[in-house]
Amino acid sequence: MHLAYPAVLAVLLFCVGLYGVLARRNAILVLMAVELMLNAVNINLVAFDVWLRDTLHAGQALTLFTIAIAAAEIGIGLAIVLLVHRNRGSSDIDGLRDLRESDGPAAGGGGPREEKSPAPATDNDAESGSDRQVQSPAAGRRHA
């Protein structure tokens, strides 16, 4: 068997995977495209291992290592994608560039966030039965 056949197949698979990584916006499709690229590398490793007649079969050993790494990458990648989809409602990659949470319609929004003051605490006076609001620690001290 000629080396050109698996090499051409690997180049085609790698190009399809590269197009998938560059053109897609869905994170799951990008992970699938990365898998295509890794499979193209595996085809090249095995083809060159057979062509060189390596007695140690280093190409096949590296292929097994690549498959194990790809399985771990898919497991972690899918966990991250599912977590992002659960939190944001979409797995769109363009929306993941800014990882902080959005405050509203202006998700990319510019300025610093304004801190909201907590609601004033009420102090229930058991002796008089009246409720009064405490504005600050100094103003809220009771005198007996």
Buried (B, 14 or more C-beta within 10 A) or exposed (E): EEEEEBBEBBEEBBEEBBEBBEEBEBBBBBBBBBBBBBBBBBBBBBBBBBBEEEEEBEBBEBBEEBEEEBEEBBEEBEEBBEEBBEEBEBBEBEBBEEEEEEEEEEEEEEEEEEEEEEEEEEEEEEEEEEEEEEEEEEEEEEEE
